[in-house]
């Protein structure tokens, strides 16, 4: 969710942004057939979800566990040009998560400028904010967004290159690389560049990349390597005092696999995160990973299970900065989750998920029930 | 008695003929506008096109058009072109917009409107029963996707 606005959802963003939205919406409502013959096409999709949560050991719903959310996707393609945005709205907050302007240099190779999801996240580059397209209700903790006490910067503003090239007769190679401004860090977590608000503090540089092998060029399976290098400036006295450093440099090294085999799907990711601190502060590192298995069953049912684990997180001063001591679960060290999804109607699903969570200072059992849909 | 038996046999034969599949010998074909320079598309390009990837042919960027005017056509398309179940293909198509802002293929529930749309746009590619375009000079067949 990036740096969500803490205003009501009806709060007015900057006037220039309202103009951009109005122009986009006007273009989206243009007669489709006419637009198509001019080689212009529009996209407008809304992913909505409502969730109920119960459990023990978790005193209250987390800030980011809003009972309702809507992910509005809008895009326009004209010849090789593209404009694309993602606006995320919850019952309490809203933000422009992505806004990208792109040019397709050659087929399936596009250069984007704007705010984007960094490509070194295996989960977020696949599912983004829309709940309907991810089988599980929850996302792995290491893939959390910045305002969910996420430990890895996810929203970068700069330039992104995405390319998919054939490899032999069947396979393909996917390369994505981004460079831009990384978030700042305070005791509230990361603050990425906002496109609709002011951006206090100094933003360092971020390089992120993914190199993936696709067994089938036009399939959904892939496996690959992830790399991130984020220079993060600290902008609160408490964070400076805790780390003894005004800047942290994150080195993120990961590997992932997302494989579909018949009715099965397996997703596994491991990250090694190296944290280098300027000044006398001690450097740190931690490891985090998860594996999820999904199985399609008759009657449009899908069952799934996921295990998440980590090492050295509880000893990290950097990680402890993200724990706001509010009594709810901020940093998940381990989680076992299992659930069942039922796609009971076209583009609508009901899901139930049970999980056991071990955080920095407590253990909890959670039960979640979700309705999710894509409109239209 | 022999006459009655012959009449009964004739009736049975006629009834069998009357209940024979109406779509026997039918073909599902890929069509483009008659103005298009394209004369053929191989199966991998067709699959790529309907899975939302960029396909350029003879300098033209192709635009896929989905035909949902008939359940049987939809079933044959899923089996023979994209090789996916209905729900898997639907989620795949939805992902396109979320991942890269790519446009989902246009869906037509009315075959006449679909044919009109393809006829008017040299970059459009769609599929219909061959009999529905047999005498339509505005479009041409570039591939047989399935035949009975």
Contacts between the chains, C-beta under 8 A, distances in Angstrom:
chain1	res1	chain2	res2	distance
A	32	B	106	7.1
A	33	B	117	6.4
A	36	B	63	6.6
A	36	B	106	6.6
A	36	B	117	7.6
A	36	B	121	6.5
A	36	B	124	7.6
A	37	B	120	6.4
A	37	B	121	5.2
A	39	B	61	7.2
A	39	B	63	7.9
A	39	B	123	6.9
A	41	B	63	7.6
A	41	B	103	4.0
A	41	B	106	8.0
A	42	B	103	7.2
A	43	B	97	4.7
A	43	B	101	6.5
A	43	B	102	7.6
A	43	B	103	5.2
A	43	B	104	6.7
A	45	B	94	6.9
A	45	B	97	5.1
A	45	B	98	7.4
A	47	B	98	7.5
A	73	B	97	5.3
A	73	B	98	5.9
A	73	B	101	7.6
A	75	B	97	6.3
A	75	B	101	3.6
A	75	B	102	7.7
A	75	B	103	7.0
A	77	B	101	7.3
A	77	B	102	7.3
A	77	B	103	5.2
A	79	B	61	7.3
A	82	B	100	7.9
A	82	B	101	5.3
A	83	B	101	7.5
A	84	B	100	7.4
A	84	B	101	2.9
A	86	B	98	7.8
A	100	B	101	7.1
A	102	B	101	7.3
A	104	B	54	6.7
A	107	B	53	7.5
A	107	B	54	3.8
A	107	B	55	7.3
A	107	B	56	5.9
A	108	B	53	6.0
A	108	B	54	5.5
A	110	B	100	7.1
A	125	B	99	7.6
A	126	B	95	8.0
A	126	B	99	7.6
A	127	B	98	7.8
A	128	B	98	5.3
A	128	B	99	7.5
A	130	B	98	5.5
A	132	B	94	7.6
A	133	B	91	6.2
A	133	B	94	6.2
A	133	B	95	5.9
A	133	B	98	6.4
A	162	B	100	7.0
A	164	B	53	7.7
A	217	B	48	7.8
A	218	B	44	7.9
A	218	B	47	6.0
A	218	B	48	5.3
A	218	B	51	5.0
A	218	B	53	6.3
A	220	B	92	6.9
A	300	B	87	6.4
A	343	B	87	5.8
A	346	B	90	7.3
A	347	B	90	6.9
A	347	B	94	7.6
A	374	B	94	5.5
